[in-house]
Amino acid sequence: MDRQLSERLADLKVVPVVTLPDADLADPLGATLTAAGLPIAEITFRSAAASDGIAALRARHPGVLVGAGTVLDPATVDLAADAGAQFVVTPGFNPDVVARCRARGLPVVPGVNNPTALEAARAQGLTLLKYFPAEASGGLKLLDAMAAPYGDVTFMPTGGITPDNLSDYLARPHVTACGGTWIATAARLAAGDFDAIGAAARAARDGATGA
């Protein structure tokens, strides 16, 4: 299951990280991302709309790969699983969250930004890890240094990734995909500006694939 997720993320290369202010926005978001050729979203549990938003995306846009982000505890894993999330992303490494994800059959991508956390995740058999917060932690310099001793580990950098540095991250062989909040921003969602979201998603897809 984890390998399937890694392969899918490697194909898509960019994961829009989205905090939905209203679950009703999930349907147009899914339609927009699909039309843009970037059918994936990490819906964060930073709003009360997360569970309903995930459920709406899964029901109305089955072709969209839907993850749950900002999952901080086992109870939120259950909310994500019950809503139909297909994977979980966490800001840090929490063994209780990892255990609950495995109990619920959900792949999990835990956050790390140092070798100690990386080794704790790796000891659990996890080799696809979120590098977070990427730029604030040291950007590519730290990522490259941290990746060097661990040839079996790949990363999904998130936090400070922008169109300006996306290609630099994706050029690293130890980067599977990048998470980005610049595509479906809070301002665009609040304004219902799905044209701008679609344009940003297409640009991210094209930039990631060299189209």
Kinemage of the C-alpha trace (Angstrom):
@kinemage 1
@onewidth
@group {chain A} dominant
@subgroup {mainchain}
@vectorlist {calphas} color= white
{ca met a 1} P 0.000 0.000 0.000
{ca asp a 2} L 2.797 2.451 0.903
{ca arg a 3} L 4.590 1.597 -2.338
{ca gln a 4} L 1.448 2.316 -4.332
{ca leu a 5} L 1.169 5.714 -2.670
{ca ser a 6} L 4.822 6.487 -3.378
{ca glu a 7} L 4.393 5.565 -7.018
{ca arg a 8} L 1.295 7.715 -7.381
{ca leu a 9} L 2.944 10.679 -5.691
{ca ala a 10} L 5.975 10.264 -7.924
{ca asp a 11} L 3.699 10.434 -10.958
{ca leu a 12} L 1.880 13.565 -9.784
{ca lys a 13} L 4.939 15.249 -8.209
{ca val a 14} L 2.961 18.092 -6.578
{ca val a 15} L 0.416 17.784 -3.767
{ca pro a 16} L -1.877 20.782 -3.252
{ca val a 17} L -2.177 21.313 0.498
{ca val a 18} L -5.617 22.736 1.178
{ca thr a 19} L -7.412 24.080 4.242
{ca leu a 20} L -11.097 24.199 3.340
{ca pro a 21} L -13.116 26.974 4.984
{ca asp a 22} L -16.318 25.250 3.879
{ca ala a 23} L -16.969 21.658 2.818
{ca asp a 24} L -19.141 22.904 -0.053
{ca leu a 25} L -15.947 24.028 -1.760
{ca ala a 26} L -14.712 20.447 -2.030
{ca asp a 27} L -16.782 19.688 -5.130
{ca pro a 28} L -15.537 22.612 -7.263
{ca leu a 29} L -12.024 22.074 -5.934
{ca gly a 30} L -12.056 18.469 -7.093
{ca ala a 31} L -13.422 19.439 -10.487
{ca thr a 32} L -10.790 22.155 -10.857
{ca leu a 33} L -7.845 19.968 -9.903
{ca thr a 34} L -9.041 17.183 -12.187
{ca ala a 35} L -9.420 19.542 -15.135
{ca ala a 36} L -5.951 20.938 -14.447
{ca gly a 37} L -4.396 17.480 -14.602
{ca leu a 38} L -3.430 17.457 -10.927
{ca pro a 39} L -6.019 15.148 -9.325
{ca ile a 40} L -4.729 15.132 -5.769
{ca ala a 41} L -5.295 17.118 -2.579
{ca glu a 42} L -4.139 16.986 1.005
{ca ile a 43} L -7.045 18.342 3.047
{ca thr a 44} L -5.710 19.589 6.359
{ca phe a 45} L -7.418 19.237 9.705
{ca arg a 46} L -6.880 22.928 10.335
{ca ser a 47} L -10.574 23.621 9.841
{ca ala a 48} L -13.806 22.056 10.989
{ca ala a 49} L -14.695 21.381 7.349
{ca ala a 50} L -11.934 18.793 6.868
{ca ser a 51} L -13.908 15.591 7.443
{ca asp a 52} L -16.900 16.627 5.354
{ca gly a 53} L -14.600 18.013 2.691
{ca ile a 54} L -12.691 14.749 2.404
{ca ala a 55} L -15.945 12.791 2.226
{ca ala a 56} L -17.314 15.082 -0.483
{ca leu a 57} L -14.158 14.810 -2.567
{ca arg a 58} L -14.159 11.031 -2.333
{ca ala a 59} L -17.841 10.765 -3.213
{ca arg a 60} L -17.961 13.266 -6.062
{ca his a 61} L -14.476 12.926 -7.529
{ca pro a 62} L -13.320 9.326 -7.170
{ca gly a 63} L -10.403 10.004 -9.504
{ca val a 64} L -8.849 12.451 -7.053
{ca leu a 65} L -6.316 11.045 -4.597
{ca val a 66} L -7.337 12.498 -1.244
{ca gly a 67} L -5.088 12.722 1.776
{ca ala a 68} L -5.665 14.056 5.268
{ca gly a 69} L -3.098 16.511 6.591
{ca thr a 70} L -2.268 18.016 9.974
{ca val a 71} L -3.249 14.765 11.673
{ca leu a 72} L -2.017 15.154 15.233
{ca asp a 73} L -3.587 12.292 17.184
{ca pro a 74} L -5.236 8.883 16.797
{ca ala a 75} L -8.729 10.350 17.080
{ca thr a 76} L -8.093 12.469 13.985
{ca val a 77} L -6.836 9.386 12.166
{ca asp a 78} L -10.250 7.864 12.813
{ca leu a 79} L -11.990 10.979 11.502
{ca ala a 80} L -9.859 10.884 8.372
{ca ala a 81} L -10.385 7.162 7.807
{ca asp a 82} L -14.130 7.392 8.367
{ca ala a 83} L -14.317 10.250 5.850
{ca gly a 84} L -12.548 8.144 3.238
{ca ala a 85} L -9.036 9.613 3.223
{ca gln a 86} L -6.591 7.509 1.235
{ca phe a 87} L -3.464 8.534 3.109
{ca val a 88} L -2.422 10.585 6.129
{ca val a 89} L 0.244 13.270 6.433
{ca thr a 90} L 1.530 14.518 9.785
{ca pro a 91} L 3.744 17.489 10.687
{ca gly a 92} L 5.922 15.373 13.003
{ca phe a 93} L 6.586 11.766 13.904
{ca asn a 94} L 4.055 10.428 16.412
{ca pro a 95} L 4.201 6.647 16.967
{ca asp a 96} L 0.622 6.570 18.271
{ca val a 97} L -0.615 8.168 15.045
{ca val a 98} L 1.438 5.739 12.969
{ca ala a 99} L -0.003 2.790 14.887
{ca arg a 100} L -3.572 3.989 14.407
{ca cys a 101} L -3.006 4.574 10.700
{ca arg a 102} L -1.765 1.025 10.335
{ca ala a 103} L -4.720 -0.293 12.322
{ca arg a 104} L -7.040 1.569 9.939
{ca gly a 105} L -5.137 0.509 6.820
{ca leu a 106} L -3.984 4.003 5.913
{ca pro a 107} L -0.539 4.829 4.532
{ca val a 108} L 1.081 7.563 6.616
{ca val a 109} L 3.722 10.129 5.678
{ca pro a 110} L 5.105 11.540 8.936
{ca gly a 111} L 7.001 14.787 9.166
{ca val a 112} L 10.699 14.916 10.003
{ca asn a 113} L 13.391 17.583 9.909
{ca asn a 114} L 16.278 15.889 11.721
{ca pro a 115} L 18.047 12.511 11.696
{ca thr a 116} L 16.611 11.442 15.062
{ca ala a 117} L 13.024 11.737 13.858
{ca leu a 118} L 14.012 10.154 10.557
{ca glu a 119} L 15.474 7.139 12.330
{ca ala a 120} L 12.397 6.802 14.543
{ca ala a 121} L 10.189 6.721 11.445
{ca arg a 122} L 12.539 4.394 9.597
{ca ala a 123} L 12.541 2.014 12.569
{ca gln a 124} L 8.791 1.712 12.013
{ca gly a 125} L 9.419 0.704 8.398
{ca leu a 126} L 8.454 4.107 7.010
{ca thr a 127} L 10.638 5.278 4.151
{ca leu a 128} L 8.480 7.993 2.548
{ca leu a 129} L 8.680 10.969 4.884
{ca lys a 130} L 7.487 14.551 4.860
{ca tyr a 131} L 10.333 17.043 5.188
{ca phe a 132} L 8.668 19.813 7.183
{ca pro a 133} L 8.907 22.732 7.472
{ca ala a 134} L 11.242 22.479 4.520
{ca glu a 135} L 12.548 25.993 3.964
{ca ala a 136} L 12.468 27.039 7.619
{ca ser a 137} L 14.429 23.925 8.598
{ca gly a 138} L 17.276 24.600 6.209
{ca gly a 139} L 15.889 23.958 2.762
{ca leu a 140} L 17.816 21.869 0.293
{ca lys a 141} L 21.077 22.135 2.193
{ca leu a 142} L 19.699 20.280 5.200
{ca leu a 143} L 17.632 17.909 3.077
{ca asp a 144} L 20.632 16.812 1.030
{ca ala a 145} L 22.782 16.338 4.137
{ca met a 146} L 20.056 14.415 5.946
{ca ala a 147} L 19.282 12.191 2.973
{ca ala a 148} L 22.882 11.185 2.335
{ca pro a 149} L 23.195 8.417 4.987
{ca tyr a 150} L 19.717 6.996 4.291
{ca gly a 151} L 19.592 5.729 0.740
{ca asp a 152} L 16.279 3.948 1.239
{ca val a 153} L 14.388 7.065 2.345
{ca thr a 154} L 12.557 9.518 0.089
{ca phe a 155} L 10.897 12.777 1.000
{ca met a 156} L 7.878 14.980 0.359
{ca pro a 157} L 9.154 18.481 1.196
{ca thr a 158} L 6.425 20.839 2.376
{ca gly a 159} L 6.563 24.297 3.893
{ca gly a 160} L 7.979 27.174 1.914
{ca ile a 161} L 7.830 25.357 -1.419
{ca thr a 162} L 6.931 27.804 -4.184
{ca pro a 163} L 6.932 27.858 -7.989
{ca asp a 164} L 10.384 29.448 -7.746
{ca asn a 165} L 12.053 26.567 -5.896
{ca leu a 166} L 9.805 23.644 -6.882
{ca ser a 167} L 12.024 22.423 -9.716
{ca asp a 168} L 15.126 22.536 -7.491
{ca tyr a 169} L 13.477 20.238 -4.960
{ca leu a 170} L 12.041 17.876 -7.550
{ca ala a 171} L 15.450 17.549 -9.211
{ca arg a 172} L 16.713 15.701 -6.124
{ca pro a 173} L 16.570 11.921 -6.535
{ca his a 174} L 15.498 11.590 -2.905
{ca val a 175} L 12.396 13.768 -3.433
{ca thr a 176} L 9.241 11.918 -4.463
{ca ala a 177} L 6.882 14.905 -4.559
{ca cys a 178} L 6.417 18.327 -2.989
{ca gly a 179} L 3.509 19.653 -0.982
{ca gly a 180} L 2.401 23.174 -1.739
{ca thr a 181} L -0.028 25.649 -0.224
{ca trp a 182} L 0.325 28.187 -3.044
{ca ile a 183} L -2.148 26.461 -5.371
{ca ala a 184} L -5.431 26.603 -3.462
{ca thr a 185} L -4.712 29.425 -1.046
{ca ala a 186} L -7.059 30.594 1.671
{ca ala a 187} L -7.682 33.833 -0.228
{ca arg a 188} L -8.558 32.034 -3.470
{ca leu a 189} L -10.861 29.615 -1.698
{ca ala a 190} L -12.584 32.397 0.231
{ca ala a 191} L -13.157 34.285 -3.012
{ca gly a 192} L -14.235 31.187 -4.907
{ca asp a 193} L -11.536 31.950 -7.459
{ca phe a 194} L -11.277 28.517 -9.002
{ca asp a 195} L -9.935 29.954 -12.237
{ca ala a 196} L -6.827 31.063 -10.340
{ca ile a 197} L -6.612 27.735 -8.522
{ca gly a 198} L -6.844 25.882 -11.820
{ca ala a 199} L -4.194 28.074 -13.419
{ca ala a 200} L -1.840 27.521 -10.481
{ca ala a 201} L -2.447 23.769 -10.567
{ca arg a 202} L -1.734 23.578 -14.294
{ca ala a 203} L 1.407 25.649 -13.898
{ca ala a 204} L 2.586 23.414 -11.053
{ca arg a 205} L 1.911 20.292 -13.088
{ca asp a 206} L 3.710 21.692 -16.120
{ca gly a 207} L 6.625 22.940 -14.043
{ca ala a 208} L 6.969 19.588 -12.312
{ca thr a 209} L 6.864 17.549 -15.503
{ca gly a 210} L 8.818 19.959 -17.679
{ca ala a 211} L 5.850 20.339 -20.039
